[in-house]
């Protein structure tokens, strides 16, 4: 297995799992737009720090946390489908799947 990201075909497989590859950033931006979430960062540690310090309702914090956790899981799942099943990454499909999972 080479050192290339399965989702965005750039160097560094591990960056995908911490939401830094271009595919993951595109998916995160789509989710932030869906939630009208105005946080600027795209890095996981900063997102989690923002969540812990944000002055929003407990419900909003839980929704944002669920979205971040769900997004990381869906990115990991998409990566595995590419590696093991030869599937193709689709940000739109990933986002629709995540929205469905969050709503149900």
C-alpha positions as CSV (number, residue, x, y, z in Angstrom):
1,X,0.0,0.0,0.0
2,X,1.5,3.4,-0.9
3,X,1.5,6.6,1.1
4,X,-1.1,8.3,-1.0
5,X,-4.5,9.4,0.5
6,X,-7.2,7.1,-0.9
7,X,-9.7,9.9,-1.0
8,X,-7.8,12.9,-2.5
9,X,-4.8,11.2,-4.0
10,X,-2.3,13.4,-2.2
11,X,0.6,12.2,-0.1
12,X,-0.1,11.2,3.5
13,X,-2.9,8.7,4.2
14,X,-3.1,9.6,7.9
15,X,-4.2,13.2,7.2
16,X,-7.5,12.0,5.9
17,X,-8.6,10.7,9.3
18,X,-8.0,14.0,10.9
19,X,-10.0,16.0,8.3
20,X,-7.1,17.6,6.4
21,X,-7.3,16.1,2.9
22,X,-9.1,18.2,0.3
23,X,-12.0,15.6,0.1
24,X,-12.5,15.7,3.8
25,X,-12.3,19.5,4.0
26,X,-14.9,19.7,1.2
27,X,-17.2,17.4,3.1
28,X,-16.7,19.3,6.3
29,X,-17.5,22.6,4.6
30,X,-20.7,21.1,3.1
31,X,-21.8,20.0,6.6
32,X,-20.9,23.4,8.1
33,X,-23.0,25.1,5.4
34,X,-25.9,22.6,6.1
35,X,-25.8,23.5,9.8
36,X,-25.1,27.2,9.3
37,X,-22.0,26.6,11.5
38,X,-19.7,29.5,11.2
39,X,-16.6,28.1,12.7
40,X,-13.6,28.8,10.5
41,X,-11.2,25.9,11.3
42,X,-11.1,22.6,9.4
43,X,-8.7,20.8,11.8
44,X,-10.2,18.3,14.2
45,X,-8.4,19.4,17.4
46,X,-9.5,23.0,16.9
47,X,-13.1,21.9,16.1
48,X,-13.2,19.9,19.3
49,X,-11.7,22.9,21.3
50,X,-14.2,25.2,19.8
51,X,-17.0,22.8,20.8
52,X,-15.8,22.7,24.4
53,X,-15.6,26.5,24.6
54,X,-18.6,27.6,22.4
55,X,-21.3,29.7,23.9
56,X,-24.2,27.8,22.3
57,X,-26.9,25.7,23.8
58,X,-26.2,22.2,25.0
59,X,-28.4,20.8,22.3
60,X,-26.4,22.6,19.6
61,X,-23.1,21.3,21.1
62,X,-24.5,17.8,20.9
63,X,-25.6,18.2,17.3
64,X,-22.2,19.6,16.3
65,X,-20.4,16.9,18.2
66,X,-22.6,14.2,16.5
67,X,-21.8,15.8,13.1
68,X,-18.1,15.8,13.7
69,X,-18.0,12.3,14.9
70,X,-20.3,11.1,12.1
71,X,-18.2,12.9,9.5
72,X,-15.0,11.3,10.8
73,X,-16.7,7.9,10.7
74,X,-18.2,8.4,7.2
75,X,-14.8,9.5,5.9
76,X,-13.2,6.4,7.4
77,X,-15.9,4.3,5.9
78,X,-15.5,5.9,2.4
79,X,-11.8,5.3,2.6
80,X,-12.3,1.6,3.4
81,X,-14.8,1.2,0.6
82,X,-12.2,2.7,-1.8
83,X,-9.4,0.4,-0.5
84,X,-11.4,-2.9,-0.2
85,X,-14.2,-2.6,-2.7
86,X,-12.7,-0.3,-5.4
87,X,-15.5,2.2,-4.8
88,X,-15.2,5.9,-5.7
89,X,-15.3,8.7,-3.2
90,X,-18.3,11.0,-3.6
91,X,-18.7,14.0,-1.2
92,X,-22.4,14.4,-2.1
93,X,-23.1,10.7,-1.3
94,X,-21.1,10.9,1.9
95,X,-23.0,14.1,3.0
96,X,-26.4,12.7,2.2
97,X,-25.5,9.5,4.1
98,X,-24.3,11.5,7.1
99,X,-27.4,13.7,7.1
100,X,-29.6,10.6,7.1
101,X,-27.6,9.1,10.0
102,X,-27.8,12.2,12.0
103,X,-31.5,12.7,11.5
104,X,-32.5,9.1,12.3
